[in-house]
Amino acid sequence: MPKSLLQQTLDSLGSAIVTGQMHEDYVVSTEELEAKFGVSRSVVKEAVRVLHTLGFVVSVKRVGVRVLPSTSWNYFDPLVMRWRLESEGYPAQLRSLNELRGAIEPAAAELAARYAPDELCGRLLSLAAEMRTAVRAQNVERFIEVDVKFHDVVLVASGNEMFAQLQSAVGNTVSGRSDRGLLPDLPDEESLQLHVTLADAIQGRRPEEARATANRLINAIVAETADTWAHEPRTFRGKPE
């Protein structure tokens, strides 16, 4: 489906800010943006509104729009993740997403083994089986879709609403690797079995095993792509007191 004018304008502006084409303190008027993208003022205003909610820009009266420093960005927003993954700086975003998963998913798996309702436990086992079916059918797209759902359910099954809101991070990790050709065509038997073992540990109420298995699973994923960001410098963008 073709992107709307708003989506096109928003993606262009967001990508320009992420890549530094529109650097910190860059100022542009709404009239200039209207002319540049050939869109109406209402489209520009809505795009600017969204960018403002992401911490990308601020409107300055009688001046226009000013780009904010990256310390103000909402790095957890799916749009920000996507723009970073689509940029040349994608290795840093992949590294951050994988490190986030490594910190969160094992804890979520342990909580799921303690507290998840039976319905979600059954869903995990079903998804693990669907992953194997997709592999046997050599259906890469279906496997990726089910893989994302599996890890989403682990987060939801933790019963921690803040973990559950990190689902987009998992999805972007997989889609980012796929778009960059960093995923194997299909997973090997060991990876498939780890998903089954994790689902079984959660259903069997074995929290320590669930945490350990999730750790093994994430470590295996990281090992496949670590070379991608091995030489990527770290940036320290927090706001220390």
Phi and psi restraints in degrees (value plus and minus 20) as a CYANA .aco file:
   2 PRO   PHI     -82.5   -42.5
   2 PRO   PSI     126.6   166.6
   3 LYS   PHI     -92.5   -52.5
   3 LYS   PSI     127.0   167.0
   4 SER   PHI     -92.6   -52.6
   4 SER   PSI     145.9   185.9
   5 LEU   PHI     -79.7   -39.7
   5 LEU   PSI     -57.1   -17.1
   6 LEU   PHI     -84.5   -44.5
   6 LEU   PSI     -66.1   -26.1
   7 GLN   PHI     -81.0   -41.0
   7 GLN   PSI     -63.0   -23.0
   8 GLN   PHI     -82.7   -42.7
   8 GLN   PSI     -64.7   -24.7
   9 THR   PHI     -85.8   -45.8
   9 THR   PSI     -64.5   -24.5
  10 LEU   PHI     -83.4   -43.4
  10 LEU   PSI     -65.8   -25.8
  11 ASP   PHI     -82.9   -42.9
  11 ASP   PSI     -60.1   -20.1
  12 SER   PHI     -84.7   -44.7
  12 SER   PSI     -64.3   -24.3
  13 LEU   PHI     -89.0   -49.0
  13 LEU   PSI     -65.4   -25.4
  14 GLY   PHI     -80.5   -40.5
  14 GLY   PSI     -64.4   -24.4
  15 SER   PHI     -84.7   -44.7
  15 SER   PSI     -58.9   -18.9
  16 ALA   PHI     -83.4   -43.4
  16 ALA   PSI     -56.4   -16.4
  17 ILE   PHI     -93.0   -53.0
  17 ILE   PSI     -64.1   -24.1
  18 VAL   PHI     -81.0   -41.0
  18 VAL   PSI     -59.6   -19.6
  19 THR   PHI    -104.0   -64.0
  19 THR   PSI     -27.6    12.4
  20 GLY   PHI      68.3   108.3
  20 GLY   PSI     -18.1    21.9
  21 GLN   PHI     -81.4   -41.4
  21 GLN   PSI     -57.5   -17.5
  22 MET   PHI    -128.6   -88.6
  22 MET   PSI      72.9   112.9
  23 HIS   PHI     -99.7   -59.7
  23 HIS   PSI     152.1   192.1
  24 GLU   PHI     -73.2   -33.2
  24 GLU   PSI     113.3   153.3
  25 ASP   PHI      54.3    94.3
  25 ASP   PSI     -16.2    23.8
  26 TYR   PHI     -81.5   -41.5
  26 TYR   PSI     115.6   155.6
  27 VAL   PHI    -142.3  -102.3
  27 VAL   PSI     115.8   155.8
  28 VAL   PHI    -164.5  -124.5
  28 VAL   PSI     124.3   164.3
  29 SER   PHI    -105.9   -65.9
  29 SER   PSI     138.1   178.1
  30 THR   PHI     -84.7   -44.7
  30 THR   PSI     -52.8   -12.8
  31 GLU   PHI     -83.3   -43.3
  31 GLU   PSI     -60.9   -20.9
  32 GLU   PHI     -83.8   -43.8
  32 GLU   PSI     -59.5   -19.5
  33 LEU   PHI     -87.4   -47.4
  33 LEU   PSI     -59.6   -19.6
  34 GLU   PHI     -78.7   -38.7
  34 GLU   PSI     -65.3   -25.3
  35 ALA   PHI     -88.8   -48.8
  35 ALA   PSI     -61.1   -21.1
  36 LYS   PHI     -82.8   -42.8
  36 LYS   PSI     -62.4   -22.4
  37 PHE   PHI    -120.2   -80.2
  37 PHE   PSI     -25.6    14.4
  38 GLY   PHI      42.8    82.8
  38 GLY   PSI      21.1    61.1
  39 VAL   PHI    -146.0  -106.0
  39 VAL   PSI     148.4   188.4
  40 SER   PHI     -95.9   -55.9
  40 SER   PSI     146.0   186.0
  41 ARG   PHI     -82.0   -42.0
  41 ARG   PSI     -56.9   -16.9
  42 SER   PHI     -83.8   -43.8
  42 SER   PSI     -56.7   -16.7
  43 VAL   PHI     -86.1   -46.1
  43 VAL   PSI     -65.1   -25.1
  44 VAL   PHI     -82.4   -42.4
  44 VAL   PSI     -63.4   -23.4
  45 LYS   PHI     -81.9   -41.9
  45 LYS   PSI     -60.4   -20.4
  46 GLU   PHI     -89.7   -49.7
  46 GLU   PSI     -59.3   -19.3
  47 ALA   PHI     -83.5   -43.5
  47 ALA   PSI     -62.5   -22.5
  48 VAL   PHI     -85.1   -45.1
  48 VAL   PSI     -57.8   -17.8
  49 ARG   PHI     -81.3   -41.3
  49 ARG   PSI     -64.9   -24.9
  50 VAL   PHI     -84.2   -44.2
  50 VAL   PSI     -64.0   -24.0
  51 LEU   PHI     -82.3   -42.3
  51 LEU   PSI     -53.9   -13.9
  52 HIS   PHI     -84.8   -44.8
  52 HIS   PSI     -62.4   -22.4
  53 THR   PHI     -84.6   -44.6
  53 THR   PSI     -44.6    -4.6
  54 LEU   PHI    -106.5   -66.5
  54 LEU   PSI     -24.8    15.2
  55 GLY   PHI      59.9    99.9
  55 GLY   PSI       1.2    41.2
  56 PHE   PHI    -109.3   -69.3
  56 PHE   PSI     -56.2   -16.2
  57 VAL   PHI    -161.2  -121.2
  57 VAL   PSI     146.2   186.2
  58 VAL   PHI    -159.3  -119.3
  58 VAL   PSI     121.6   161.6
  59 SER   PHI    -104.0   -64.0
  59 SER   PSI     113.6   153.6
  60 VAL   PHI    -135.8   -95.8
  60 VAL   PSI     100.5   140.5
  61 LYS   PHI     -76.4   -36.4
  61 LYS   PSI     112.2   152.2
  62 ARG   PHI      42.7    82.7
  62 ARG   PSI      -8.4    31.6
  63 VAL   PHI    -140.2  -100.2
  63 VAL   PSI     -71.9   -31.9
  64 GLY   PHI     118.0   158.0
  64 GLY   PSI    -152.7  -112.7
  65 VAL   PHI    -138.5   -98.5
  65 VAL   PSI     111.0   151.0
  66 ARG   PHI    -134.0   -94.0
  66 ARG   PSI     114.4   154.4
  67 VAL   PHI     -97.4   -57.4
  67 VAL   PSI     112.3   152.3
  68 LEU   PHI    -109.5   -69.5
  68 LEU   PSI     141.3   181.3
  69 PRO   PHI     -87.7   -47.7
  69 PRO   PSI     137.1   177.1
  70 SER   PHI     -84.9   -44.9
  70 SER   PSI     -37.0     3.0
  71 THR   PHI     -85.4   -45.4
  71 THR   PSI     -37.1     2.9
  72 SER   PHI    -114.9   -74.9
  72 SER   PSI     -25.0    15.0
  73 TRP   PHI     -88.8   -48.8
  73 TRP   PSI     128.8   168.8
  74 ASN   PHI    -111.5   -71.5
  74 ASN   PSI      71.7   111.7
  75 TYR   PHI     -88.4   -48.4
  75 TYR   PSI     -35.4     4.6
  76 PHE   PHI    -107.5   -67.5
  76 PHE   PSI     -28.2    11.8
  77 ASP   PHI     -93.5   -53.5
  77 ASP   PSI     115.3   155.3
  78 PRO   PHI     -76.2   -36.2
  78 PRO   PSI     -54.7   -14.7
  79 LEU   PHI     -83.9   -43.9
  79 LEU   PSI     -64.4   -24.4
  80 VAL   PHI     -84.1   -44.1
  80 VAL   PSI     -62.8   -22.8
  81 MET   PHI     -79.0   -39.0
  81 MET   PSI     -65.5   -25.5
  82 ARG   PHI     -84.6   -44.6
  82 ARG   PSI     -65.4   -25.4
  83 TRP   PHI     -81.0   -41.0
  83 TRP   PSI     -58.5   -18.5
  84 ARG   PHI     -89.4   -49.4
  84 ARG   PSI     -59.3   -19.3
  85 LEU   PHI     -87.8   -47.8
  85 LEU   PSI     -47.9    -7.9
  86 GLU   PHI    -104.9   -64.9
  86 GLU   PSI     -28.4    11.6
  87 SER   PHI    -110.3   -70.3
  87 SER   PSI     151.7   191.7
  88 GLU   PHI     -88.9   -48.9
  88 GLU   PSI     -36.5     3.5
  89 GLY   PHI    -108.0   -68.0
  89 GLY   PSI      -0.8    39.2
  90 TYR   PHI     -78.4   -38.4
  90 TYR   PSI     -50.4   -10.4
  91 PRO   PHI     -78.8   -38.8
  91 PRO   PSI     -57.5   -17.5
  92 ALA   PHI     -85.1   -45.1
  92 ALA   PSI     -58.4   -18.4
  93 GLN   PHI     -89.1   -49.1
  93 GLN   PSI     -60.2   -20.2
  94 LEU   PHI     -81.9   -41.9
  94 LEU   PSI     -61.9   -21.9
  95 ARG   PHI     -81.0   -41.0
  95 ARG   PSI     -66.7   -26.7
  96 SER   PHI     -82.1   -42.1
  96 SER   PSI     -62.4   -22.4
  97 LEU   PHI     -84.4   -44.4
  97 LEU   PSI     -62.6   -22.6
  98 ASN   PHI     -87.9   -47.9
  98 ASN   PSI     -58.3   -18.3
  99 GLU   PHI     -87.4   -47.4
  99 GLU   PSI     -56.0   -16.0
 100 LEU   PHI     -83.8   -43.8
 100 LEU   PSI     -65.1   -25.1
 101 ARG   PHI     -81.7   -41.7
 101 ARG   PSI     -60.9   -20.9
 102 GLY   PHI     -82.9   -42.9
 102 GLY   PSI     -50.2   -10.2
 103 ALA   PHI    -101.8   -61.8
 103 ALA   PSI     -55.1   -15.1
 104 ILE   PHI    -115.9   -75.9
 104 ILE   PSI     -66.3   -26.3
 105 GLU   PHI     -81.9   -41.9
 105 GLU   PSI     -62.2   -22.2
 106 PRO   PHI     -80.7   -40.7
 106 PRO   PSI     -59.7   -19.7
 107 ALA   PHI     -85.0   -45.0
 107 ALA   PSI     -60.2   -20.2
 108 ALA   PHI     -84.6   -44.6
 108 ALA   PSI     -60.4   -20.4
 109 ALA   PHI     -83.4   -43.4
 109 ALA   PSI     -60.9   -20.9
 110 GLU   PHI     -83.7   -43.7
 110 GLU   PSI     -64.6   -24.6
 111 LEU   PHI     -84.1   -44.1
 111 LEU   PSI     -58.9   -18.9
 112 ALA   PHI     -81.6   -41.6
 112 ALA   PSI     -59.9   -19.9
 113 ALA   PHI     -85.5   -45.5
 113 ALA   PSI     -45.3    -5.3
 114 ARG   PHI    -107.4   -67.4
 114 ARG   PSI     -57.6   -17.6
 115 TYR   PHI    -145.6  -105.6
 115 TYR   PSI     -31.2     8.8
 116 ALA   PHI     -82.5   -42.5
 116 ALA   PSI     117.7   157.7
 117 PRO   PHI     -86.9   -46.9
 117 PRO   PSI     135.2   175.2
 118 ASP   PHI     -75.7   -35.7
 118 ASP   PSI     -55.5   -15.5
 119 GLU   PHI     -79.5   -39.5
 119 GLU   PSI     -63.2   -23.2
 120 LEU   PHI     -92.7   -52.7
 120 LEU   PSI     -54.4   -14.4
 121 CYS   PHI     -81.0   -41.0
 121 CYS   PSI     -64.1   -24.1
 122 GLY   PHI     -84.4   -44.4
 122 GLY   PSI     -55.7   -15.7
 123 ARG   PHI     -83.8   -43.8
 123 ARG   PSI     -59.7   -19.7
 124 LEU   PHI     -83.3   -43.3
 124 LEU   PSI     -64.1   -24.1
 125 LEU   PHI     -83.1   -43.1
 125 LEU   PSI     -59.4   -19.4
 126 SER   PHI     -84.8   -44.8
 126 SER   PSI     -62.2   -22.2
 127 LEU   PHI     -87.5   -47.5
 127 LEU   PSI     -57.9   -17.9
 128 ALA   PHI     -80.8   -40.8
 128 ALA   PSI     -59.0   -19.0
 129 ALA   PHI     -88.4   -48.4
 129 ALA   PSI     -58.7   -18.7
 130 GLU   PHI     -84.8   -44.8
 130 GLU   PSI     -54.1   -14.1
 131 MET   PHI     -82.4   -42.4
 131 MET   PSI     -64.4   -24.4
 132 ARG   PHI     -83.1   -43.1
 132 ARG   PSI     -60.2   -20.2
 133 THR   PHI     -82.0   -42.0
 133 THR   PSI     -62.5   -22.5
 134 ALA   PHI     -83.8   -43.8
 134 ALA   PSI     -59.1   -19.1
 135 VAL   PHI     -85.8   -45.8
 135 VAL   PSI     -63.9   -23.9
 136 ARG   PHI     -82.4   -42.4
 136 ARG   PSI     -51.6   -11.6
 137 ALA   PHI    -106.1   -66.1
 137 ALA   PSI     -18.5    21.5
 138 GLN   PHI      37.1    77.1
 138 GLN   PSI      14.1    54.1
 139 ASN   PHI    -120.4   -80.4
 139 ASN   PSI      71.4   111.4
 140 VAL   PHI     -84.5   -44.5
 140 VAL   PSI     -65.2   -25.2
 141 GLU   PHI     -80.5   -40.5
 141 GLU   PSI     -63.2   -23.2
 142 ARG   PHI     -85.9   -45.9
 142 ARG   PSI     -59.4   -19.4
 143 PHE   PHI     -80.9   -40.9
 143 PHE   PSI     -66.0   -26.0
 144 ILE   PHI     -81.1   -41.1
 144 ILE   PSI     -63.1   -23.1
 145 GLU   PHI     -79.5   -39.5
 145 GLU   PSI     -66.3   -26.3
 146 VAL   PHI     -91.4   -51.4
 146 VAL   PSI     -56.7   -16.7
 147 ASP   PHI     -79.7   -39.7
 147 ASP   PSI     -65.3   -25.3
 148 VAL   PHI     -81.8   -41.8
 148 VAL   PSI     -63.6   -23.6
 149 LYS   PHI     -81.4   -41.4
 149 LYS   PSI     -61.1   -21.1
 150 PHE   PHI     -77.8   -37.8
 150 PHE   PSI     -70.7   -30.7
 151 HIS   PHI     -90.9   -50.9
 151 HIS   PSI     -50.5   -10.5
 152 ASP   PHI     -81.6   -41.6
 152 ASP   PSI     -63.5   -23.5
 153 VAL   PHI     -85.9   -45.9
 153 VAL   PSI     -55.5   -15.5
 154 VAL   PHI     -78.9   -38.9
 154 VAL   PSI     -63.8   -23.8
 155 LEU   PHI     -84.8   -44.8
 155 LEU   PSI     -65.0   -25.0
 156 VAL   PHI     -84.5   -44.5
 156 VAL   PSI     -59.9   -19.9
 157 ALA   PHI     -87.9   -47.9
 157 ALA   PSI     -33.6     6.4
 158 SER   PHI     -86.6   -46.6
 158 SER   PSI     -42.9    -2.9
 159 GLY   PHI      56.9    96.9
 159 GLY   PSI     -11.0    29.0
 160 ASN   PHI    -125.0   -85.0
 160 ASN   PSI      91.2   131.2
 161 GLU   PHI     -84.4   -44.4
 161 GLU   PSI     -45.6    -5.6
 162 MET   PHI     -96.1   -56.1
 162 MET   PSI     -57.3   -17.3
 163 PHE   PHI     -81.4   -41.4
 163 PHE   PSI     -63.1   -23.1
 164 ALA   PHI     -80.0   -40.0
 164 ALA   PSI     -52.0   -12.0
 165 GLN   PHI     -95.3   -55.3
 165 GLN   PSI     -22.9    17.1
 166 LEU   PHI    -112.7   -72.7
 166 LEU   PSI      -7.6    32.4
 167 GLN   PHI     -78.2   -38.2
 167 GLN   PSI     -57.5   -17.5
 168 SER   PHI     -83.4   -43.4
 168 SER   PSI     -49.6    -9.6
 169 ALA   PHI     -84.8   -44.8
 169 ALA   PSI     -60.1   -20.1
 170 VAL   PHI     -85.7   -45.7
 170 VAL   PSI     -68.6   -28.6
 171 GLY   PHI     -80.2   -40.2
 171 GLY   PSI     -60.5   -20.5
 172 ASN   PHI     -91.1   -51.1
 172 ASN   PSI     -49.5    -9.5
 173 THR   PHI     -82.1   -42.1
 173 THR   PSI     -66.3   -26.3
 174 VAL   PHI     -90.5   -50.5
 174 VAL   PSI     -67.8   -27.8
 175 SER   PHI     -85.3   -45.3
 175 SER   PSI     -56.9   -16.9
 176 GLY   PHI     -84.1   -44.1
 176 GLY   PSI     -62.3   -22.3
 177 ARG   PHI     -85.9   -45.9
 177 ARG   PSI     -59.6   -19.6
 178 SER   PHI     -85.1   -45.1
 178 SER   PSI     -67.0   -27.0
 179 ASP   PHI     -82.9   -42.9
 179 ASP   PSI     -49.7    -9.7
 180 ARG   PHI    -114.4   -74.4
 180 ARG   PSI     -13.0    27.0
 181 GLY   PHI      48.6    88.6
 181 GLY   PSI       9.9    49.9
 182 LEU   PHI    -121.7   -81.7
 182 LEU   PSI     -17.2    22.8
 183 LEU   PHI    -116.1   -76.1
 183 LEU   PSI     121.0   161.0
 184 PRO   PHI     -84.1   -44.1
 184 PRO   PSI     136.0   176.0
 185 ASP   PHI     -71.8   -31.8
 185 ASP   PSI     -67.0   -27.0
 186 LEU   PHI    -169.5  -129.5
 186 LEU   PSI     131.2   171.2
 187 PRO   PHI     -90.2   -50.2
 187 PRO   PSI     138.0   178.0
 188 ASP   PHI    -104.0   -64.0
 188 ASP   PSI     155.8   195.8
 189 GLU   PHI     -82.9   -42.9
 189 GLU   PSI     -55.7   -15.7
 190 GLU   PHI     -82.4   -42.4
 190 GLU   PSI     -62.7   -22.7
 191 SER   PHI     -84.7   -44.7
 191 SER   PSI     -63.5   -23.5
 192 LEU   PHI     -80.8   -40.8
 192 LEU   PSI     -63.0   -23.0
 193 GLN   PHI     -87.2   -47.2
 193 GLN   PSI     -53.8   -13.8
 194 LEU   PHI     -82.4   -42.4
 194 LEU   PSI     -57.9   -17.9
 195 HIS   PHI     -84.2   -44.2
 195 HIS   PSI     -62.7   -22.7
 196 VAL   PHI     -83.8   -43.8
 196 VAL   PSI     -64.0   -24.0
 197 THR   PHI     -82.9   -42.9
 197 THR   PSI     -60.8   -20.8
 198 LEU   PHI     -83.7   -43.7
 198 LEU   PSI     -67.1   -27.1
 199 ALA   PHI     -81.3   -41.3
 199 ALA   PSI     -60.6   -20.6
 200 ASP   PHI     -87.7   -47.7
 200 ASP   PSI     -58.5   -18.5
 201 ALA   PHI     -85.6   -45.6
 201 ALA   PSI     -57.8   -17.8
 202 ILE   PHI     -88.2   -48.2
 202 ILE   PSI     -66.5   -26.5
 203 GLN   PHI     -84.8   -44.8
 203 GLN   PSI     -54.7   -14.7
 204 GLY   PHI    -101.9   -61.9
 204 GLY   PSI     -17.9    22.1
 205 ARG   PHI      40.1    80.1
 205 ARG   PSI      28.7    68.7
 206 ARG   PHI    -136.9   -96.9
 206 ARG   PSI      60.9   100.9
 207 PRO   PHI     -79.5   -39.5
 207 PRO   PSI     -61.5   -21.5
 208 GLU   PHI     -85.3   -45.3
 208 GLU   PSI     -60.8   -20.8
 209 GLU   PHI     -86.3   -46.3
 209 GLU   PSI     -59.0   -19.0
 210 ALA   PHI     -81.9   -41.9
 210 ALA   PSI     -65.1   -25.1
 211 ARG   PHI     -82.4   -42.4
 211 ARG   PSI     -66.7   -26.7
 212 ALA   PHI     -83.2   -43.2
 212 ALA   PSI     -60.0   -20.0
 213 THR   PHI     -88.7   -48.7
 213 THR   PSI     -61.3   -21.3
 214 ALA   PHI     -81.5   -41.5
 214 ALA   PSI     -58.5   -18.5
 215 ASN   PHI     -81.3   -41.3
 215 ASN   PSI     -65.7   -25.7
 216 ARG   PHI     -81.7   -41.7
 216 ARG   PSI     -60.9   -20.9
 217 LEU   PHI     -84.6   -44.6
 217 LEU   PSI     -67.6   -27.6
 218 ILE   PHI     -87.0   -47.0
 218 ILE   PSI     -60.7   -20.7
 219 ASN   PHI     -81.5   -41.5
 219 ASN   PSI     -56.3   -16.3
 220 ALA   PHI     -86.8   -46.8
 220 ALA   PSI     -59.6   -19.6
 221 ILE   PHI     -84.2   -44.2
 221 ILE   PSI     -65.1   -25.1
 222 VAL   PHI     -82.3   -42.3
 222 VAL   PSI     -61.7   -21.7
 223 ALA   PHI     -80.0   -40.0
 223 ALA   PSI     -52.1   -12.1
 224 GLU   PHI     -89.1   -49.1
 224 GLU   PSI     -46.1    -6.1
 225 THR   PHI    -145.6  -105.6
 225 THR   PSI     -19.3    20.7
 226 ALA   PHI     -77.2   -37.2
 226 ALA   PSI     -53.0   -13.0
 227 ASP   PHI     -81.7   -41.7
 227 ASP   PSI     -45.1    -5.1
 228 THR   PHI     -81.2   -41.2
 228 THR   PSI     -57.7   -17.7
 229 TRP   PHI    -135.1   -95.1
 229 TRP   PSI      -6.1    33.9
 230 ALA   PHI     -75.7   -35.7
 230 ALA   PSI     -55.3   -15.3
 231 HIS   PHI    -130.0   -90.0
 231 HIS   PSI      -6.5    33.5
 232 GLU   PHI     -99.4   -59.4
 232 GLU   PSI     101.3   141.3
 233 PRO   PHI     -87.4   -47.4
 233 PRO   PSI     128.7   168.7
 234 ARG   PHI    -108.6   -68.6
 234 ARG   PSI     125.2   165.2
 235 THR   PHI    -136.3   -96.3
 235 THR   PSI     126.0   166.0
 236 PHE   PHI    -134.1   -94.1
 236 PHE   PSI      75.4   115.4
 237 ARG   PHI    -128.7   -88.7
 237 ARG   PSI      -6.7    33.3
 238 GLY   PHI     -91.2   -51.2
 238 GLY   PSI    -197.8  -157.8
 239 LYS   PHI    -140.3  -100.3
 239 LYS   PSI      55.6    95.6
 240 PRO   PHI     -83.2   -43.2
 240 PRO   PSI     125.9   165.9
